[in-house]
Amino acid sequence: MLQPFGERIWITDGPVATVAGFRYPTRMAVIALASGKLFVWSPVALTPELRRATDALGEVAHLVAPNALHHLFLADWAAAYPGARLHGAPGLAARRKDLAFDAELGAGPDPAWAEDLDQTLFAGNAITTEAVFFHRPSRTAIFTDLLQQFPPGWFRGWRAAIARLDRMTGAEPQVPQKFRLAFTDRAAARPALAHILAWPAEQVLMAHGEPVRSDGQAFLARAFAWLKP
């Protein structure tokens, strides 16, 4: 269930989701803010066990969909926590008109979590605009889809070949090739990259891949070297 990932941050893996014929592991994070309220990032399928574990940590105040691709389980969480504010990445409200979003994620942190988290918007990508966060107490940079790493044998047959060509498999997490090609406006993306590389990140968390547990700042410099001017 929820496992500690550092000071005031917990993670858990959810069930596998199938998107465009590919199986994706899912992961979420719960952060206890200085206010005592909970910030839930990229929520996975809500089970009774997960709800009890989350409730044991405090009051869920913020449900966060960090890009327009991570929204499969938002409705269940919003129904379970009607008092929580729903925050969506740019473009998601238009895609999920069935959900009543309270705010759109911006290039800077919401005042409700600014003491604990910094954030930036990785703009310039034709697939999605992703909000990337930095959790100060645990020194964790939090990505959704812009960094991925699938374990050996996860994909088979033609899917394995495509995943290899797409940089979804490798020795360490990488930016998939489809996302690299989708950065059609690299100049718009570079201010966010500079902001991210300035974070004193020790750890890097992502939705689809093994977390980086040390030297996070150096890892991020390697992972995004192709995007630098």
N, C-alpha and C positions, 0 to 999 in steps of 0.2 A: 504494500500500500504506500502511503506517503513516506518517503525516505528523506532524512536531512541531507541537504546539499551544501550547507554552510550556515552561517549565522542568520537565523530568521528566514530561511528559504527551504522548501521541501519540494520534491519532485515525485512523480509517479508515471508509469507507462500504462497506456490504455490499450484497448483491443486494436488489432490491425484494421486499417481502412483501405479500401480498394478505390483507386482513382485512375481513370483512363486505362484500366487493365493492369495496373501495377499495385502491388501490395505495399503499404506504408505503415511502419510502426508509428504509434502516436505517443506523445509525451506532454505533460502539463507541469506547471510550477505554481506553487502557492507561496506567497510572500506575506509575512506579518509586518505591516507598516509600523512606524513609530507611534502612530495613533492608536494602535491595537487592532485596527481593522485589517481585513484580508484582501489582497490583490491576487486574483486568479488569472494566470496567463495561459492562453491557448487551451481551454478546458477540453478534456477528453470525455468519453462516455461516462455519465454519472450513474454509478451503482450505489446501492444502499451502503455498502462498506466504505466507498469513497466519500459519500456524504457524511457519514458518521466521523470519519477521520478528519475531514475538513472542518466540520462543526466543532470538533474538539480543540481546534487551534484558535477559534475566534469567530467573529462575525464577517461573513462575506459581504464586502462593500463594493468591489469592482470586478467585473467580468471583462476580460480583455481579449479581443480577437486581433492579433498583431499584423495580419495581412488579410487580403480578400479571399484567400484560399482556405483559411482555417476557421470554419464556421459550422462544421457538421453538428456539433453538440451544444451550440449556444442556446437553442430554444429550450432544451431540458433544464439547463442551469438557470436560465432566466425565469422559468416557471417555478423552479425550486426555491429561488432567492429573489422574490419580486421586489425587495427593497434595495437590491444591488443596482449600481449604475452600469450600464452596458456601453462599452467603449469599442468602436470599430475602426479598422484602418481605412484610409481613403478608398472610396469605391465600394465598400462592403454594404453600406446602407442601401444603395441602389440595387444591389444583388439580392439582399435579404429584406424585402419590403414587408415581410411578415413579422419582423422584429422591430421593436421600438428602441432605437439607439438613443442614448442620452448625450453622447459626445463622440466626435471624430478625433482620433489620435493625431497629434500634431508633431512639429519638429522639436518641441520642448516638452518637458514633463507637465502633467496635470498638477495643480497645486496640492491636490490630495495626496500625491506620492512623491512630490519633488524632494522631500527631505531624504528619502530612501533610494530613489531611482532617477537616473538621468535617461534621456531617450533622444533619438533622432530618427528622421524618416529617410530611408534609402530611396531617393527619387530617381527618375530617369529610366526606370525599367518598364518595358511594355507588358510584362506578365502581371506584376503586382508591385505596389508600393509597400514596403515592409517597415514596420516600426521596430527598431532595435533598441534594447534597453541595457542599462548598466546598473546592477544592484550593488550599491556602495558597501554595505556591511560585509557581504561575502566576496566582493571584488569579482563578480560574475557578469560577463557580457552574455546577453540572451538573444539568440537568433531563432528564426522560425524555419524558413525554407532556403535562405540564401547560403547556408552551409549544410551539407548533408554527407553522411557516410553510412553505407549499408554493409553489414557483415558478409564475409565470404559465404557463398552458397545461398544467400537470401533470394536472389533471382536465378532462374534457370532458363536454358534454351535461348531463344531470340531475345527475351527480356534481359538476360544476363549480358548479352552482347551490347544491347542498347544502353544498359546501365553503365557498362564500362566506358563506352564512347561518350556518355553524358557526364563522366567524372563523378558518378554516384557511388562508386566503389574505389577504394584506394587505401594507401597506407595511413592517411589521416583525412579528416573532413575537408571538403573542397566546395567551391562554388560550382554547382552543376553547369555544364556547358550551355544548356538552354537558357539559364538565367544570365550567363555571360553575354550570350548573343542578344538577349532581350534588353541589355543596357544600351539602348539606342541613343541615349543622351548621357554620355559619360561625364560631361562637364557638370551636369546637374547632380550626379551621384557623388562626385569627389568631395564636396564640403561635408557630407555625412561620413564618408570614409575617414577624412581627417579628424573629425570629431571622435569617431570610434577608436582610431589608433592612438588618440591621446588618453583614452581611459587606462588607468592602471590595472588592467584586467589580469587576474590570476587564473580564473576559470572561464570556460566558454561552454554555454549550454545551448543545445539546439533541439528541435522537435524530432529530427530524423538522423540520429547518429550518436556515437559514443561521446559523452562530454569530455572536454579537455580539462584536466584537473590541475595543471601547472603551466607556468610560462605562457599564459594566455595572450599577453600582449605581443610576444614574439610570434606565436602561432597566427594571430590575426594579420600581422604584417606579411607573413608568407602566403596566407590564404588569399589576400587581396592584392598581391604584388602586381598582378596583371592589370589592375584598374588604376594604378598610380600613373600620373602624367609621365 
